[in-house]
Amino acid sequence: MTISDNYNSIKEKVNETAIKCSRKSDEIKIVAVSKTFNEDVICEAINSGIDIFGENRIQEAGRKFKSLCGNFKLHMVGHLQSNKSDEAIKLFDLIHSVDKISTASKLNSEAQKINKIQSILLQLKTSDEDTKHGANPSEIIPIAESILNMGNLKLEGIMSIGPNTSDKSIIRKSFTETSKALDKINSALNLNLKELSMGMSGDYTIAIEEGATLIRIGTAIFGNR
């Protein structure tokens, strides 16, 4: 199977899942997570019609994408360290992984320097796994409120990473919690944020059923790393 075959297969599955839960498939965007794959593979993906790529490491993303041309957007989907904020601002169209006011403030300062309005998502932690980053549910509204006062950041919604388990009920609970957190932000702060980034290769259909608008797919598109 080629990258094009894999991508088209996922698009079909997205469409089928959307229809089953009375959603429009065009409101669900596929972020092709290209970490560890080289420029040749990414070029093939661009030629296959993929127009959003997700990267976890800023240095790797900068090295790979600086020489690539095409009609695509680049998203930061890995944990963001505040000391990398200047590089992140220059590279990414959307940063999924903001989980602290201090990180948001640093991003805002760096965006101001280059006169950019940086789109971001808040990362919510929905599991007790030590490897998972994200703000606790009780912190989400205060963080969102602070970001609204930062003139060079645009808050678009929420991101979460599902738990590392094969138990679909636990995965669904995580995604439901993420969706409800977005509703709480919108209600508490009188907003209309739309983006829900959740779901990966093994659980994206559950994420779509729970309202995901951005699904982050790596292995199912590119194969094993």
N, C-alpha and C positions, 0 to 999 in steps of 0.2 A: 504493500500500500504506500502510495506517495503522500507527501504533505498535503497536496491538493485533495486527494481522496479522503484523507482523515478529516480535513477541515470541512469538506462538504458533508461528510457523514455526521459530524457534530452539528452542523447547521440544520440538517434534517431532523436530528434528535431534538434540538432546541425547538424547532417548529412544532413537532409532534407534542412535546411536553407543554408548550405554550397553549396549544389548542385544547389539550385535556383540562387545563386549569383556567380556561377562558381569558387568556392573555394574548397580546399581540407579539409575535416573534420579533418584530423590528424594534421593540423596546428593550431587547436583551442583546447585549454586546459581548462578543467573544474577545477576551484578552489572551493572546497567544504568548505563553510564558517561555521565553527563549533563552533563559539563563543556561550557561555552559555550552550553548550551540554557537558555532562560528558564523562568520559573515556569509559564507556560501550557502549555508542552510537557511539563514534569514532571507537572503536574496530569493531563494526558491519559494519561501513562504510569501514574500511580497508579491512575487509573480503569480502566486496561487490565489491572490485576492485578499490576503490577510492585511488588515489596516490598523490593528492595535497590537502592540507588543508590550509585554511586561518583563521587567528585569529586576533582580534582587540586589545586585551589587553595582554601585555607582561607577566604580573604576572600570569594571568589565563593560558596562553599558556604554560608557564614553568611548572606550577603545573600539568597540564593534560598530556603533551606529554613526560615528563621525564621518565615515567614508561611504555610507549607504544613502541612496537616493530613492525616492518613491513617495507616494501619497499615504503616509502612515503616521500614527501617533505613538508616543512612547510613555508608558506608565511605570512608576516606581511601585513595586508590590512587596518588596522586602522591608525589613526593619530599617528605619532611618535614624542614623546618629546625627545629632544636631551639628557636630563639627563638619559634616559633609553637606550642610544646607546650601552653601554657595554653588557647589557643583550640581546638586539636585535641581536647583532652580533653573539652571542653564540648560539642563537636559530634558526634563520631564514635562509633559503636558498635564498629567494628573499624578499626584502623589497619594497613594492609598493608605499610608501607614503612619499617620500623625496620631500620637497617643498622649502627648503632654503639652501643656501650655508653653513650657520653655522651648520645645521644639518648634511649635507654631510661631512663637515670637521670633525665633532665629530665622525661620523661613520668610517671615514677613519682612524682616530687616533686609535680607538678601534680595528679595523680590523688589523691594523699594529701590535698591541701588541700581537695578537695570530697568526700572519702570515697567515691571511685569505684574499682572494679576495672576497669581498662582492658584490653580484649582487643587483642592485637597479633599481627602476623606478622613474621617476619624476612625481609628481602629479600635474596635471593642473586643475585649477579652471575654470569651464565653466558656472557657474551660480552665481547669486548675493545672494544666500542663506547664511545667517550668520553661519549656522551649517556646511557648506562645507569648507574644507581646500583645499589648493593647491596654486601653483604659478600662477600669472597672465600671460596671453599669452606673454606679452612683456618681461617677466623675464626668460622665458624658455631657450632661446639660451644662455644668459650669465651664467645661472646656469649650463647648460650642459657643456659649455666651461670650467668652473672651475672644474667640476667633472673629466673631461678628464685629468686634471693635478694631480689628486689624485691617487696615485699608488696602493691603496688597495681597490678601488671601480671600479666596472664594470657596466657602464650604459647600460641597456638593452632596454629601451624604455620609454613609457609614460603611466600613469594611470589617469583616471578621474572618478568621480561619477556623474551619470546622475541626472538631476533635479527631484525634488519630484513633479511630475505632471502626469496626465493620458493623456496629450496631446502628441501624438506620434511625431508630427512635431517638438515640442520643444525638446523632447528627442533626436530625430535624429539630430537636429542641434548641440546639445552638443557633440554627438559622431563624427559627421563630423568635428567639430572644433578640437577635439582631434586628429583625424587622420591627419588632415592638419598640426597640430603642429608638429607631428612626421616627416612629410615630410619636413617641414621647417628646423628642426634641422639637418636632414640628408643632406639637400642641403647646408645649411650655413656652416656646419662643416665637410663636406665631409665624412659622416658616412653612415652606413647601419644598423641602429637599426631596430629591427623587432617587438618588443613586444608592443602590445596595450592592456592594461588591462581596460576593460570597459564592462558594462552590468551586471545586477543582475537578480534575479528570474523573475521580471516582464517585463524586457526589453532586455533580452540577445539576442533575435533573431534580433532586430534592431541593436544591437551592432555588431553582426556577419556580417550583411549586410554592415556595415560601416568599417569593417576591424579588429574587435577585434580578438586577438590571445589568450587572457586570459579572461574568463568570471567567475564572482564571484557569486556562487550560494549557498544560505543558505536555505531559507524556502522551496524551491521547492525540495530540497533533504531531509532535516531533519524534515520538518513540522514547525508549528508555535512555537515560543519561549514562 
